[in-house]
Amino acid sequence: MTEAILRSARAQLESAGVEGVTLREVARDIGIAVSALYRYVDNRDDLITALLVEAFTDHADAVDAAVDAADPDDLPGAITAALRAYRTWSVQHPAQFGLAFGAPVPGYRAPADRTIAVAVRPGSRVMGLYARAHAAGLVDPDVLERRAARLDDGTSAGFEALAQRQSYALPVPAVALAVDAFVRVHGFTVMEVFGQLRPLVSPADAYFESLLTDTLTTLGL
């Protein structure tokens, strides 16, 4: 029953956006009374949270699957596979990506204890790969030195806190490079999913692959 409820809510999300996700429509779709629905979800916010956790989980699983299928000895290749999968899943699931990274849902606040850990999984997987590449001496020290020279105190402190909070085994300049790369890929993905690249280039596959090559250079790989 829980799976049926989530499946119905996901279909509403995909067809009508988050505004169209209602307990009444879910109950009608699966053939039970609204009152019976409360045995499985507390309220609409609880249902939206379930959709959000599912979206974050599916996104992270796609990234993990791409990394697991890559050559374990080719760390730049694994990072490339992870970032490519990040974008591919997002383009294929625009409604779920929009729920996760689009405009806030009016009146809804995602519970941190249910969403943060799964939301950071893709970034943490990439950071883990990059930390291994750094430890193996694959990151160009000149690139690290140039990034360190551009770090202001506030940004440096923020990245240091991030590394400590998430246990990233990287020096601050390397964290900065990894965040730079992720911002670039995520920003591209947001623009593509929300249709902002369409007036410029469509489809955007070749453009993304070019950007991905530049991103590896940015990482010093």
Backbone as ProteinMPNN parsed JSONL, in Angstrom:
{"seq_chain_A": "MTEAILRSARAQLESAGVEGVTLREVARDIGIAVSALYRYVDNRDDLITALLVEAFTDHADAVDAAVDAADPDDLPGAITAALRAYRTWSVQHPAQFGLAFGAPVPGYRAPADRTIAVAVRPGSRVMGLYARAHAAGLVDPDVLERRAARLDDGTSAGFEALAQRQSYALPVPAVALAVDAFVRVHGFTVMEVFGQLRPLVSPADAYFESLLTDTLTTLGL", "coords_chain_A": {"N_chain_A": [[0.818, -1.199, 0.0], [1.934, 1.226, 0.788], [3.812, 1.547, -1.24], [2.087, 1.783, -3.419], [0.795, 4.183, -2.818], [2.936, 5.993, -2.969], [3.668, 5.643, -5.627], [1.376, 6.607, -6.945], [1.38, 9.279, -6.068], [3.783, 10.105, -7.207], [3.138, 9.947, -9.923], [1.252, 11.992, -10.069], [2.902, 14.156, -9.446], [4.542, 14.161, -11.711], [2.735, 14.69, -13.742], [1.267, 16.967, -13.043], [2.805, 18.626, -11.501], [4.142, 19.663, -8.273], [2.088, 21.039, -7.055], [-0.139, 19.656, -7.795], [-0.171, 17.389, -6.276], [-2.058, 15.755, -4.07], [-3.679, 14.497, -1.139], [-6.303, 13.667, -1.442], [-6.529, 13.137, -4.216], [-4.684, 11.054, -4.448], [-5.87, 9.106, -2.818], [-8.246, 8.684, -4.252], [-7.175, 7.69, -6.62], [-5.975, 5.234, -5.925], [-8.061, 3.929, -4.829], [-9.11, 4.057, -2.163], [-10.505, 5.339, 0.908], [-10.018, 8.752, 1.921], [-9.629, 9.02, 4.642], [-8.593, 6.526, 5.302], [-6.11, 6.72, 4.203], [-4.557, 8.073, 5.983], [-3.51, 6.209, 7.636], [-1.124, 5.56, 6.616], [0.323, 7.806, 5.779], [1.15, 10.868, 7.375], [0.291, 13.444, 6.645], [-0.056, 15.852, 3.943], [2.454, 17.075, 3.718], [4.115, 15.058, 4.685], [3.822, 13.222, 2.65], [4.971, 14.616, 0.5], [7.577, 14.755, 1.465], [8.261, 12.049, 1.368], [8.283, 11.683, -1.416], [10.379, 13.386, -2.027], [12.586, 12.243, -0.687], [12.649, 9.836, -2.096], [13.329, 10.816, -4.657], [15.894, 11.986, -4.213], [17.236, 9.646, -3.422], [17.015, 7.918, -5.67], [18.424, 9.459, -7.522], [21.0, 9.53, -6.37], [21.533, 6.791, -6.374], [21.742, 6.313, -9.1], [24.079, 7.701, -9.727], [25.894, 6.255, -8.133], [25.705, 3.735, -9.372], [26.808, 4.259, -11.873], [29.441, 4.886, -11.181], [30.233, 2.479, -9.997], [30.233, 0.857, -12.204], [32.348, 1.753, -13.633], [35.885, 1.696, -14.526], [37.772, 0.722, -11.841], [40.38, 1.501, -11.474], [40.713, 3.766, -12.895], [40.452, 6.735, -11.99], [39.907, 9.453, -12.861], [38.182, 8.738, -14.961], [36.111, 7.512, -13.54], [35.141, 9.673, -12.046], [34.244, 11.265, -14.145], [32.203, 9.574, -15.107], [30.467, 9.642, -12.91], [29.675, 12.367, -12.802], [28.498, 12.616, -15.294], [26.372, 10.824, -15.037], [24.967, 12.133, -13.053], [23.894, 14.34, -14.386], [22.471, 13.014, -16.466], [20.453, 11.441, -15.19], [18.974, 13.519, -14.078], [17.976, 14.952, -16.304], [16.362, 13.002, -17.37], [14.444, 12.724, -15.437], [12.746, 15.109, -14.875], [10.639, 16.146, -13.26], [11.041, 15.073, -10.691], [13.627, 16.046, -10.227], [13.061, 18.756, -10.282], [11.434, 18.973, -8.0], [13.34, 18.451, -6.061], [15.318, 20.429, -6.48], [14.207, 22.737, -7.447], [11.973, 25.574, -7.291], [11.028, 26.508, -3.946], [8.511, 24.64, -2.201], [5.492, 26.103, -1.447], [4.824, 26.754, 1.932], [5.949, 24.397, 2.795], [8.465, 22.623, 4.524], [11.357, 20.888, 4.259], [12.189, 18.064, 6.209], [15.191, 17.964, 7.892], [16.406, 15.722, 9.051], [15.561, 13.606, 7.543], [16.256, 14.102, 4.935], [18.779, 15.364, 4.335], [21.081, 13.657, 4.535], [20.759, 11.807, 2.441], [20.569, 13.532, 0.315], [23.111, 14.592, -0.032], [24.601, 12.53, -0.999], [25.46, 12.094, -3.829], [27.364, 14.185, -4.204], [29.166, 13.566, -2.17], [30.104, 11.125, -3.054], [31.526, 11.821, -5.354], [33.421, 13.51, -4.176], [34.787, 11.637, -2.629], [36.013, 10.06, -4.608], [37.624, 12.008, -5.753], [39.274, 12.62, -3.635], [40.72, 10.243, -3.454], [42.05, 10.393, -5.902], [43.611, 12.641, -5.434], [45.205, 11.737, -3.307], [46.63, 9.833, -4.657], [48.32, 11.319, -6.141], [47.45, 12.399, -8.54], [46.388, 14.86, -9.065], [47.085, 17.94, -10.468], [49.638, 19.805, -9.08], [50.162, 22.501, -9.617], [47.703, 23.512, -10.403], [46.308, 23.256, -8.014], [47.787, 25.06, -6.468], [47.299, 27.494, -7.771], [44.554, 27.712, -7.308], [44.51, 27.912, -4.557], [45.665, 30.414, -4.227], [43.618, 32.061, -4.987], [41.722, 31.928, -3.055], [39.68, 33.495, -0.744], [39.503, 34.544, 2.727], [36.998, 34.035, 3.946], [35.67, 32.247, 2.183], [37.501, 30.164, 2.222], [37.348, 29.361, 4.906], [34.725, 28.44, 4.945], [34.847, 26.241, 3.18], [36.684, 24.669, 4.533], [35.236, 24.054, 6.822], [33.202, 22.573, 5.625], [34.665, 20.342, 4.702], [35.462, 19.217, 7.131], [32.992, 18.679, 8.304], [31.851, 16.785, 6.574], [33.811, 14.921, 6.499], [35.772, 14.925, 4.442], [38.679, 13.901, 2.937], [40.634, 15.948, 2.095], [42.742, 18.739, 1.225], [42.022, 22.247, 1.71], [42.227, 23.833, -0.773], [41.836, 21.802, -2.681], [39.281, 20.921, -2.023], [37.948, 23.224, -2.757], [38.341, 23.202, -5.549], [36.891, 20.887, -6.22], [34.319, 21.627, -5.422], [33.961, 23.785, -7.154], [33.817, 22.372, -9.585], [31.524, 20.845, -9.181], [29.578, 22.81, -8.861], [29.601, 23.868, -11.415], [28.701, 21.662, -13.014], [26.226, 21.087, -11.803], [24.941, 23.546, -12.113], [24.768, 23.729, -14.926], [23.097, 21.542, -15.34], [20.739, 22.333, -14.011], [19.982, 24.539, -15.628], [19.529, 23.171, -18.015], [17.481, 21.275, -17.39], [15.398, 22.975, -16.621], [14.833, 24.25, -18.96], [16.325, 26.424, -19.829], [18.522, 26.297, -21.418], [17.582, 25.633, -23.859], [16.964, 27.668, -25.815], [19.521, 28.189, -26.645], [21.099, 25.87, -27.227], [20.137, 22.729, -28.363], [19.683, 19.318, -28.868], [21.592, 19.15, -25.754], [23.743, 17.496, -25.414], [26.361, 17.275, -26.638], [27.425, 19.718, -25.921], [27.457, 19.47, -23.147], [29.325, 17.375, -22.838], [31.641, 18.621, -23.709], [31.864, 20.588, -21.753], [32.254, 18.888, -19.599], [34.771, 17.829, -20.121], [36.299, 20.165, -19.821], [35.792, 20.544, -17.137], [37.189, 18.462, -15.888], [39.76, 19.342, -16.41], [39.723, 21.665, -14.892], [39.656, 20.474, -12.4], [42.223, 19.636, -12.261], [42.97, 17.247, -13.33]], "CA_chain_A": [[0.0, 0.0, 0.0], [2.834, 2.382, 0.808], [4.372, 1.692, -2.594], [1.011, 2.27, -4.292], [0.594, 5.595, -2.495], [4.066, 6.744, -3.512], [3.578, 5.572, -7.092], [0.311, 7.523, -7.351], [1.841, 10.648, -5.829], [4.808, 10.4, -8.205], [2.45, 10.196, -11.19], [0.676, 13.335, -9.973], [4.024, 15.091, -9.532], [5.014, 14.209, -13.087], [1.708, 15.2, -14.658], [0.685, 18.254, -12.642], [3.687, 19.371, -10.611], [3.92, 19.416, -6.847], [0.798, 21.602, -6.667], [-1.172, 18.669, -8.069], [-0.075, 16.246, -5.363], [-2.997, 15.913, -2.951], [-4.098, 13.236, -0.531], [-7.592, 13.282, -2.014], [-6.3, 12.531, -5.523], [-4.02, 9.774, -4.225], [-6.88, 8.166, -2.32], [-9.142, 8.352, -5.361], [-6.44, 6.921, -7.614], [-5.718, 3.861, -5.487], [-9.329, 3.325, -4.466], [-9.395, 3.976, -0.734], [-11.001, 6.586, 1.48], [-8.961, 9.641, 2.401], [-9.382, 8.715, 6.055], [-7.729, 5.343, 5.373], [-4.77, 7.109, 3.767], [-3.802, 8.57, 7.132], [-2.832, 5.094, 8.302], [0.158, 5.377, 5.946], [1.026, 9.098, 5.753], [0.606, 11.771, 8.389], [-0.345, 14.592, 6.007], [0.504, 16.105, 2.618], [3.888, 17.322, 3.856], [4.757, 13.755, 4.826], [3.833, 12.623, 1.314], [5.989, 15.331, -0.28], [8.876, 14.315, 1.967], [8.516, 10.712, 0.81], [8.664, 11.887, -2.821], [11.689, 14.042, -2.055], [13.573, 11.228, -0.313], [12.747, 8.919, -3.229], [14.061, 11.486, -5.733], [17.303, 12.049, -3.823], [17.782, 8.289, -3.394], [17.155, 7.431, -7.04], [19.5, 10.235, -8.138], [22.27, 9.047, -5.818], [21.742, 5.421, -6.841], [22.195, 6.381, -10.491], [25.495, 8.09, -9.681], [26.64, 5.117, -7.604], [25.742, 2.676, -10.376], [27.767, 4.659, -12.91], [30.793, 4.751, -10.628], [30.505, 1.061, -9.784], [30.453, 0.235, -13.513], [33.564, 2.314, -14.222], [37.148, 1.045, -14.203], [38.172, 1.208, -10.516], [41.739, 2.045, -11.519], [40.674, 5.004, -13.677], [39.713, 7.667, -11.147], [39.279, 10.499, -13.682], [37.066, 8.144, -15.68], [35.017, 7.298, -12.591], [34.573, 10.993, -11.76], [33.497, 11.625, -15.347], [30.989, 8.758, -15.119], [29.581, 10.13, -11.853], [29.1, 13.658, -13.188], [27.63, 12.368, -16.444], [25.149, 10.199, -14.51], [24.245, 13.175, -12.313], [23.127, 15.108, -15.371], [21.571, 12.152, -17.224], [19.27, 11.142, -14.377], [18.205, 14.751, -13.898], [17.273, 15.241, -17.551], [15.355, 11.961, -17.572], [13.444, 12.81, -14.368], [12.652, 16.543, -14.594], [9.719, 16.467, -12.173], [11.706, 14.767, -9.426], [14.727, 16.999, -10.07], [12.444, 20.031, -9.945], [11.023, 18.934, -6.597], [14.532, 18.486, -5.221], [16.197, 21.584, -6.669], [13.493, 23.868, -8.013], [11.429, 26.563, -6.358], [10.491, 25.921, -2.719], [7.075, 24.365, -2.155], [4.908, 27.023, -0.466], [4.353, 26.2, 3.192], [6.584, 23.115, 3.122], [9.869, 22.663, 4.935], [11.862, 19.512, 4.259], [12.831, 17.689, 7.478], [16.616, 17.728, 7.68], [16.811, 14.392, 9.481], [15.178, 12.614, 6.537], [16.627, 14.477, 3.566], [20.136, 15.862, 4.099], [22.058, 12.58, 4.33], [20.61, 11.227, 1.109], [20.764, 14.588, -0.681], [24.54, 14.855, -0.259], [25.301, 11.319, -1.455], [26.221, 12.233, -5.078], [28.535, 15.023, -3.986], [30.122, 12.844, -1.334], [30.748, 10.073, -3.863], [32.521, 12.492, -6.193], [34.497, 13.954, -3.29], [35.578, 10.467, -2.263], [36.849, 9.721, -5.763], [38.632, 13.055, -5.935], [40.241, 12.451, -2.547], [41.607, 9.149, -3.857], [42.907, 10.901, -6.969], [44.576, 13.54, -4.803], [46.144, 10.922, -2.541], [47.461, 9.098, -5.618], [49.182, 12.267, -6.835], [46.941, 12.639, -9.893], [45.934, 16.244, -9.203], [48.183, 18.844, -10.825], [49.925, 20.714, -7.96], [50.072, 23.892, -10.056], [46.282, 23.866, -10.362], [45.999, 23.444, -6.589], [48.443, 26.286, -5.991], [46.584, 28.644, -8.32], [43.254, 27.829, -6.63], [44.782, 28.392, -3.201], [45.958, 31.847, -4.3], [42.376, 32.806, -5.235], [40.793, 31.704, -1.955], [39.603, 34.506, 0.313], [39.415, 33.931, 4.057], [35.646, 33.549, 4.223], [35.423, 31.05, 1.385], [38.384, 29.119, 2.731], [36.777, 28.869, 6.165], [33.53, 27.675, 4.617], [35.235, 24.961, 2.598], [37.313, 23.881, 5.585], [34.143, 23.542, 7.651], [32.549, 21.527, 4.839], [35.519, 19.151, 4.711], [35.402, 18.622, 8.461], [31.624, 18.19, 8.542], [31.594, 15.616, 5.746], [34.991, 14.037, 6.576], [36.46, 14.854, 3.16], [40.127, 13.84, 3.161], [41.21, 16.82, 1.075], [43.09, 20.09, 1.669], [41.008, 23.234, 1.328], [42.214, 24.166, -2.206], [41.247, 20.692, -3.438], [37.837, 21.008, -1.785], [37.468, 24.325, -3.588], [38.296, 22.736, -6.941], [35.792, 19.945, -6.353], [33.069, 22.4, -5.354], [33.874, 24.507, -8.433], [33.373, 21.428, -10.608], [30.143, 20.447, -8.919], [28.745, 23.974, -9.166], [29.506, 23.966, -12.876], [27.852, 20.587, -13.536], [24.863, 21.262, -11.296], [24.368, 24.726, -12.758], [24.418, 23.326, -16.289], [21.948, 20.647, -15.259], [19.564, 23.15, -13.674], [19.588, 25.297, -16.812], [18.986, 22.27, -19.02], [16.203, 20.711, -16.949], [14.377, 24.017, -16.573], [14.604, 24.773, -20.294], [17.018, 27.682, -20.08], [19.519, 26.088, -22.465], [16.921, 25.3, -25.124], [17.156, 28.699, -26.851], [20.936, 28.277, -27.022], [21.552, 24.62, -27.848], [19.27, 21.593, -28.058], [20.01, 18.796, -27.534], [22.786, 19.726, -25.148], [24.688, 16.428, -25.087], [27.731, 17.598, -27.04], [27.846, 20.861, -25.102], [27.785, 18.966, -21.814], [30.568, 16.607, -22.887], [32.722, 19.604, -23.777], [31.973, 21.168, -20.415], [32.788, 17.867, -18.718], [36.22, 17.795, -20.367], [36.857, 21.352, -19.171], [35.67, 20.352, -15.693], [38.322, 17.631, -15.462], [40.928, 20.231, -16.419], [39.551, 22.513, -13.71], [40.012, 19.652, -11.237], [43.64, 19.312, -12.295], [43.102, 15.831, -13.706]], "C_chain_A": [[0.864, 1.266, 0.0], [3.441, 2.631, -0.57], [3.322, 2.232, -3.562], [0.762, 3.753, -4.069], [1.703, 6.437, -3.119], [4.025, 6.761, -5.037], [2.518, 6.537, -7.621], [0.748, 8.97, -7.191], [2.897, 11.05, -6.849], [4.17, 10.698, -9.563], [1.802, 11.576, -11.2], [1.768, 14.401, -10.094], [4.462, 15.267, -10.975], [4.002, 14.838, -14.034], [1.243, 16.613, -14.32], [1.593, 19.088, -11.755], [3.319, 19.136, -9.164], [2.58, 19.986, -6.381], [-0.329, 20.596, -6.863], [-1.142, 17.458, -7.166], [-0.977, 16.502, -4.159], [-3.371, 14.541, -2.41], [-5.406, 12.753, -1.143], [-7.409, 12.582, -3.363], [-5.616, 11.175, -5.388], [-5.034, 8.727, -3.773], [-7.812, 7.727, -3.439], [-8.439, 7.43, -6.354], [-6.262, 5.465, -7.203], [-6.949, 3.198, -4.894], [-9.56, 3.109, -2.986], [-9.928, 5.325, -0.266], [-9.823, 7.435, 1.967], [-8.61, 9.326, 3.848], [-8.465, 7.504, 6.209], [-6.295, 5.673, 5.013], [-3.901, 7.534, 4.949], [-3.193, 7.446, 7.966], [-1.405, 4.95, 7.775], [0.981, 6.663, 5.846], [0.359, 10.032, 6.747], [-0.199, 12.908, 7.774], [0.308, 14.793, 4.639], [2.009, 16.357, 2.693], [4.661, 16.01, 3.972], [4.86, 13.061, 3.473], [4.879, 13.293, 0.427], [7.39, 14.92, 0.169], [9.238, 12.945, 1.418], [8.93, 10.809, -0.658], [10.065, 12.478, -2.92], [12.798, 13.046, -1.71], [13.755, 10.231, -1.451], [13.559, 9.538, -4.358], [15.55, 11.546, -5.419], [17.954, 10.662, -3.888], [18.01, 7.756, -4.798], [18.298, 8.143, -7.761], [20.864, 9.711, -7.67], [22.567, 7.629, -6.28], [22.243, 5.397, -8.282], [23.672, 6.76, -10.56], [26.348, 6.922, -9.185], [26.784, 4.009, -8.646], [26.757, 2.999, -11.473], [29.199, 4.508, -12.421], [31.165, 3.28, -10.481], [30.802, 0.34, -11.104], [31.736, 0.717, -14.175], [34.788, 1.491, -13.807], [37.641, 1.574, -12.854], [39.569, 1.814, -10.484], [41.817, 3.359, -12.286], [39.835, 6.03, -12.926], [39.149, 8.849, -11.93], [38.076, 9.973, -14.463], [35.864, 7.926, -14.776], [34.341, 8.619, -12.225], [33.738, 11.469, -12.938], [32.169, 10.872, -15.397], [29.982, 9.259, -14.084], [28.893, 11.423, -12.264], [28.162, 13.512, -14.382], [26.3, 11.77, -15.97], [24.308, 11.202, -13.734], [23.349, 13.956, -13.27], [22.097, 14.231, -16.081], [20.307, 11.836, -16.438], [18.369, 12.37, -14.269], [17.372, 15.084, -15.127], [16.151, 14.239, -17.787], [14.23, 12.022, -16.546], [13.245, 14.271, -13.963], [11.723, 16.894, -13.435], [10.365, 16.218, -10.819], [12.868, 15.724, -9.172], [14.172, 18.367, -9.67], [11.987, 20.091, -8.501], [12.234, 19.101, -5.685], [15.274, 19.817, -5.287], [15.512, 22.805, -7.267], [13.004, 24.838, -6.951], [10.886, 25.889, -5.111], [8.985, 25.703, -2.818], [6.466, 25.262, -1.088], [4.393, 26.297, 0.774], [5.015, 24.904, 3.612], [8.037, 23.334, 3.498], [10.365, 21.225, 5.055], [12.526, 19.2, 5.598], [14.287, 17.278, 7.248], [17.016, 16.301, 8.021], [16.459, 13.312, 8.472], [15.761, 12.902, 5.151], [18.107, 14.791, 3.358], [21.106, 14.734, 3.761], [21.966, 11.995, 2.929], [20.855, 12.271, 0.026], [22.236, 14.797, -1.009], [25.291, 13.641, -0.801], [26.051, 11.497, -2.781], [27.493, 13.062, -4.903], [29.597, 14.321, -3.166], [30.829, 11.745, -2.123], [31.832, 10.679, -4.751], [33.707, 12.958, -5.344], [35.399, 12.793, -2.885], [36.512, 10.038, -3.379], [37.973, 10.733, -5.936], [39.697, 12.982, -4.84], [41.22, 11.322, -2.867], [42.567, 9.602, -4.959], [43.986, 11.814, -6.399], [45.633, 12.748, -4.045], [47.095, 10.158, -3.456], [48.374, 10.016, -6.412], [48.733, 12.593, -8.247], [46.508, 14.08, -10.131], [47.15, 17.149, -9.418], [48.45, 19.825, -9.683], [49.871, 22.182, -8.361], [48.629, 24.379, -10.037], [45.855, 24.11, -8.917], [46.575, 24.759, -6.068], [47.715, 27.526, -6.504], [45.23, 28.827, -7.629], [43.445, 28.346, -5.218], [45.013, 29.894, -3.188], [44.692, 32.68, -4.476], [41.368, 32.668, -4.099], [40.831, 32.876, -0.974], [39.35, 33.805, 1.644], [38.038, 33.332, 4.326], [35.329, 32.273, 3.472], [36.263, 29.886, 1.884], [37.827, 28.51, 4.014], [35.536, 28.021, 5.903], [33.855, 26.305, 4.066], [35.925, 24.061, 3.629], [36.253, 23.265, 6.496], [33.4, 22.422, 6.936], [33.345, 20.23, 4.885], [35.473, 18.448, 6.064], [34.044, 17.993, 8.725], [31.357, 16.889, 7.804], [32.76, 14.619, 5.724], [35.646, 13.833, 5.213], [37.967, 14.917, 3.415], [40.847, 14.634, 2.081], [41.645, 18.13, 1.715], [42.074, 21.085, 1.104], [41.059, 23.599, -0.16], [41.607, 23.06, -3.068], [39.741, 20.641, -3.238], [37.24, 22.101, -2.667], [37.35, 23.909, -5.045], [37.116, 21.793, -7.161], [34.45, 20.661, -6.311], [32.877, 23.196, -6.64], [33.295, 23.605, -9.523], [31.907, 21.073, -10.42], [29.178, 21.591, -9.207], [28.541, 24.1, -10.674], [28.537, 22.912, -13.435], [26.413, 20.762, -13.07], [24.192, 22.461, -11.956], [23.947, 24.443, -14.188], [23.139, 22.492, -16.268], [20.673, 21.404, -14.938], [19.073, 23.903, -14.907], [18.979, 24.39, -17.881], [17.614, 21.743, -18.617], [15.091, 21.751, -16.991], [14.222, 24.765, -17.895], [15.358, 26.024, -20.65], [18.137, 27.547, -21.105], [18.879, 25.919, -23.844], [17.071, 26.387, -26.177], [18.585, 28.777, -27.38], [21.397, 27.047, -27.776], [20.632, 23.492, -27.402], [19.377, 20.567, -29.177], [21.369, 19.29, -27.053], [23.862, 18.695, -24.857], [26.133, 16.803, -25.412], [28.285, 18.751, -26.21], [28.252, 20.381, -23.711], [29.106, 18.205, -21.821], [31.779, 17.528, -22.979], [32.955, 20.234, -22.416], [32.595, 20.178, -19.437], [34.303, 17.739, -18.884], [36.904, 18.984, -19.697], [36.834, 21.208, -17.65], [36.811, 19.502, -15.165], [39.611, 18.454, -15.43], [40.904, 21.152, -15.213], [39.963, 21.77, -12.446], [41.503, 19.314, -11.191], [43.916, 17.875, -12.645], [43.417, 15.707, -15.195]], "O_chain_A": [[0.566, 2.24, -0.691], [3.567, 3.774, -1.01], [3.637, 3.048, -4.429], [0.542, 4.498, -5.024], [1.435, 7.474, -3.726], [4.315, 7.782, -5.66], [2.736, 7.208, -8.63], [0.515, 9.795, -8.075], [2.918, 12.191, -7.309], [4.613, 11.601, -10.272], [1.804, 12.255, -12.227], [1.581, 15.419, -10.76], [4.724, 16.385, -11.418], [4.385, 15.455, -15.028], [0.867, 17.372, -15.213], [1.189, 20.158, -11.299], [2.314, 18.492, -8.861], [1.995, 19.482, -5.422], [-1.354, 20.668, -6.185], [-2.001, 16.583, -7.277], [-0.689, 17.366, -3.33], [-3.375, 13.55, -3.141], [-5.592, 11.552, -1.34], [-8.047, 11.564, -3.63], [-5.931, 10.246, -6.132], [-5.054, 7.605, -4.28], [-8.132, 6.545, -3.562], [-9.047, 6.492, -6.869], [-6.384, 4.563, -8.032], [-6.896, 2.034, -4.497], [-10.138, 2.099, -2.586], [-9.81, 6.328, -0.97], [-8.782, 6.914, 2.368], [-7.442, 9.36, 4.235], [-7.654, 7.451, 7.134], [-5.366, 4.997, 5.455], [-2.68, 7.381, 4.927], [-2.439, 7.709, 8.903], [-0.571, 4.299, 8.404], [2.211, 6.607, 5.831], [-0.857, 9.988, 6.935], [-1.24, 13.297, 8.303], [1.137, 13.983, 4.225], [2.757, 15.902, 1.828], [5.749, 15.878, 3.411], [5.853, 12.396, 3.18], [5.592, 12.616, -0.314], [8.286, 14.755, -0.659], [10.386, 12.704, 1.045], [9.831, 10.093, -1.095], [10.841, 12.108, -3.8], [13.834, 13.015, -2.374], [14.878, 9.821, -1.744], [14.393, 8.86, -4.958], [16.378, 11.198, -6.261], [19.086, 10.524, -4.351], [19.071, 7.206, -5.091], [19.049, 7.524, -8.514], [21.763, 9.482, -8.479], [23.72, 7.294, -6.55], [23.07, 4.559, -8.643], [24.425, 6.203, -11.36], [27.403, 6.635, -9.751], [27.853, 3.416, -8.787], [27.477, 2.118, -11.942], [30.069, 4.055, -13.164], [32.285, 2.884, -10.803], [31.524, -0.657, -11.127], [32.166, 0.145, -15.176], [34.732, 0.698, -12.866], [37.906, 2.77, -12.735], [39.902, 2.56, -9.564], [42.87, 3.996, -12.324], [38.642, 6.178, -13.194], [38.002, 9.229, -11.691], [37.073, 10.671, -14.613], [34.725, 8.13, -15.194], [33.117, 8.683, -12.108], [32.65, 12.014, -12.753], [31.13, 11.461, -15.694], [28.781, 9.297, -14.352], [27.682, 11.569, -12.1], [27.149, 14.205, -14.47], [25.233, 12.162, -16.444], [23.079, 11.133, -13.753], [22.177, 14.197, -12.979], [20.96, 14.661, -16.279], [19.203, 11.952, -16.97], [17.146, 12.262, -14.358], [16.204, 15.455, -15.012], [15.109, 14.588, -18.341], [13.17, 11.434, -16.76], [13.543, 14.638, -12.827], [11.991, 17.845, -12.701], [10.256, 17.039, -9.909], [13.076, 16.164, -8.042], [14.745, 19.053, -8.823], [12.126, 21.122, -7.843], [12.171, 19.796, -4.671], [15.801, 20.287, -4.278], [16.171, 23.802, -7.562], [13.555, 24.909, -5.852], [10.33, 24.794, -5.205], [8.274, 26.489, -3.445], [6.877, 25.196, 0.07], [3.621, 25.344, 0.672], [4.691, 24.358, 4.667], [8.746, 24.125, 2.874], [9.851, 20.445, 5.856], [13.342, 19.987, 6.078], [14.564, 16.347, 6.492], [17.876, 15.725, 7.354], [17.003, 12.21, 8.536], [15.756, 12.025, 4.287], [18.639, 14.505, 2.286], [21.871, 14.843, 2.803], [22.988, 11.718, 2.301], [21.302, 11.929, -1.068], [22.575, 15.141, -2.141], [26.497, 13.719, -1.038], [27.206, 11.078, -2.86], [28.561, 12.691, -5.389], [30.791, 14.462, -3.431], [32.006, 11.466, -1.894], [32.921, 10.121, -4.884], [34.861, 12.815, -5.75], [36.618, 12.941, -2.804], [37.666, 9.69, -3.132], [39.115, 10.375, -6.225], [40.873, 13.248, -5.088], [42.413, 11.433, -2.583], [43.745, 9.243, -4.953], [45.138, 11.766, -6.829], [46.823, 13.053, -4.131], [48.23, 9.869, -3.078], [49.127, 9.55, -7.268], [49.543, 13.02, -9.07], [46.283, 14.479, -11.273], [48.11, 17.12, -8.648], [47.565, 20.611, -9.344], [49.562, 23.031, -7.525], [48.364, 25.531, -9.693], [45.126, 25.061, -8.632], [45.918, 25.479, -5.315], [47.533, 28.494, -5.766], [44.802, 29.956, -7.389], [42.634, 29.132, -4.729], [44.606, 30.578, -2.249], [44.683, 33.868, -4.154], [40.275, 33.23, -4.171], [41.888, 33.209, -0.439], [39.024, 32.619, 1.679], [37.934, 32.236, 4.878], [34.786, 31.326, 4.042], [35.786, 28.754, 1.958], [37.835, 27.291, 4.186], [35.322, 27.003, 6.562], [33.221, 25.316, 4.433], [35.767, 22.841, 3.6], [36.359, 22.104, 6.892], [33.011, 21.434, 7.559], [32.783, 19.152, 5.082], [35.448, 17.219, 6.128], [33.953, 16.908, 9.3], [30.712, 15.989, 8.342], [32.709, 13.607, 5.025], [36.031, 12.718, 4.862], [38.465, 15.86, 4.029], [41.574, 14.075, 1.26], [40.996, 18.599, 2.65], [41.365, 20.791, 0.142], [39.997, 23.671, -0.778], [40.943, 23.34, -4.065], [39.0, 20.348, -4.177], [36.168, 21.93, -3.249], [36.362, 24.23, -5.705], [36.422, 21.889, -8.173], [33.546, 20.337, -7.08], [31.765, 23.277, -7.162], [32.411, 24.006, -10.279], [31.144, 21.009, -11.384], [28.088, 21.371, -9.735], [27.443, 24.402, -11.142], [27.659, 23.236, -14.234], [25.482, 20.601, -13.859], [23.016, 22.401, -12.316], [22.876, 24.875, -14.615], [22.225, 22.705, -17.066], [19.63, 21.14, -15.536], [17.877, 23.903, -15.197], [18.035, 24.778, -18.569], [16.683, 21.764, -19.422], [13.96, 21.433, -17.359], [13.556, 25.798, -17.948], [15.07, 26.64, -21.676], [18.647, 28.548, -21.607], [19.55, 26.046, -24.868], [17.288, 26.063, -27.345], [18.831, 29.361, -28.436], [22.013, 27.154, -28.837], [20.379, 23.32, -26.21], [19.178, 20.919, -30.34], [22.184, 19.781, -27.835], [24.807, 18.986, -24.124], [27.021, 16.667, -24.57], [29.46, 18.76, -25.844], [29.26, 20.825, -23.161], [29.92, 18.369, -20.912], [32.824, 17.246, -22.393], [34.095, 20.396, -21.979], [33.365, 20.564, -18.557], [35.028, 17.561, -17.905], [37.958, 18.834, -19.08], [37.735, 21.684, -16.959], [37.349, 19.791, -14.096], [40.445, 18.287, -14.541], [41.935, 21.394, -14.585], [40.543, 22.356, -11.532], [41.989, 18.77, -10.199], [44.968, 17.336, -12.304], [43.566, 14.597, -15.704]]}, "name": "protein", "num_of_chains": 1, "seq": "MTEAILRSARAQLESAGVEGVTLREVARDIGIAVSALYRYVDNRDDLITALLVEAFTDHADAVDAAVDAADPDDLPGAITAALRAYRTWSVQHPAQFGLAFGAPVPGYRAPADRTIAVAVRPGSRVMGLYARAHAAGLVDPDVLERRAARLDDGTSAGFEALAQRQSYALPVPAVALAVDAFVRVHGFTVMEVFGQLRPLVSPADAYFESLLTDTLTTLGL"}
